[in-house]
C-alpha cells in the first residue's frame, strides 16, 4: 500500500511538472506569431494533465464524508 502511494505521488509530481512546463511553452508561443493549431494541441494536453492530476489527488486523498 505504501509503495503504491509513493508511486502515485511520484506520478503526480511528474504530471504537475509537465503541466507547469506547458504553461511556459504556451506563454512563449502566444507572445510570438505561432501556429494556432500547435497552441490548441498544447492547451488540450494541459487540460488532460489537469484531469489526470485531479484523479490522482482523489486517489491519494479520498473525500471523506463525515
Buried (B, 14 or more C-beta within 10 A) or exposed (E): EEEEEEEBEEBBEEBBEBBEEBEEBBEEBEEEEEEEEEBEEBEEBBEEBBEBBEEBBEEEEEEEEE
